[in-house]
Amino acid sequence: MKIAVIGLGKIGLPLAAQFADRGHEVTGVDINAATVETINAGDVPFPGEDHLDEYVERLVKSGHLRATTDYADAVPSADAVVVVVPLFVDGDGRPDFGWMDTSSHDIGKHLTTDTLVIYETTLPVGTTRDRWKPMLEADSGLREGHDFHLVFSPERVLTGRVFADLRKYPKLLGGLSAAGAAAACDFYEQVLTFDERPDLERGNGVWDLGSAEAAEMAKLAETTYRDVNIGLANQFAVFAEKTGIDVHQVIEASNSQPYSHIHQPGIAVGGHCIPVYPRLYLSGDADATVVSAARAANAAMPAHVVGRLAERLGDLTGVRVAVLGAAYRGGVKETAFSGVFDTVRSLQEHGAVVTVHDPMYSDEELAGLGLTPHHLGSDVDAVVVQSDHAEYAELTGADIPGSRLVVNGRPGLRIDLGGTPEVLVVGVGTPESSVGN
């Protein structure tokens, strides 16, 4: 097949490489000319994706993979067009379709008959049918279900391990017609391979959910579940802190039977998915009070952690606080919806002098994010651990000289400083807060 992949970011490029690795002719489209040039040179424009360097170098050299900025160069000849263009949300949590609309118009202008168009970007329920279908039909002059097929199939992978996740999880899809769904099933069976999953009654492979709306909701449901679960864990953590309880012991005990699957609390929920997709769900279901309450609980955690610091140290005016970690999670150089920004903002509102350290970012990169760089070994008064980078588990007193308190916002990261300074863990109550006192 000839395949066009629209959007060569951290999901799109590995997908394009996966398709090309199965022997198909893949042309990737991206608006960034530097990204296109890098890929066509056989290099990867971003770090951190397992095996991607080897895939791109080999597949570009063999002629199975190339990149372009020109939709006219990729779409008209394609048997399938796979769209992985980002969808953003604005400050009020509403979907911002700007980039996707532009891309979809460009696809429609160059769309030809007998093409299968698949959107993999996570979408609010109803978007494939109500937004993309009329847009593509109007721009192309073609009729969906007759001249071309339109399908939704959500990406379900995590950056850093895309190729492994493509094999591990069923490929969900839903079409606007039975014929479109069948074409998409055939497409994915040709470009993907799947691990054996005896735990799945239906078996691993391509799953047709019967409609685009069902596939859209499945993606939102699986990620919104995590946000709601974390929100519940965070509320448990706040209560445990007030009552002198270690919530992590409680969670471990609760999860020792098969009907409880409580997630871990923490200072923030970041990344492109978990804090975003509940908002996409809420954009179509304003009555989902459980979802909105969990989102609010999670969004409040950075300020809550700073509040614990202030309770222990008193007035934070002029207090030097080092925030460890700009990334939204350990080992990933990405700040999308990272808790670092709300943590820094809350500390500054308390009058603290805030600096930020992250082993994956240079001083210049941190400054570019609006953050003041910090170097381990520099004097501080207090520390907040925001990212669970493995390096922070090796912290010593010499790394944070002068610190009176460390607040560990990532309880899964074990930090032992021998009692000096004290380490305060999110979700662990202190003796003076115990209900027994």
Summary of the structure (lengths in Angstrom):
residues: 437
radius of gyration: 23.9
end to end distance: 70.9
largest distance: 74.9
contacts: 1520
relative contact order: 0.09
helix: 41%
strand: 15%
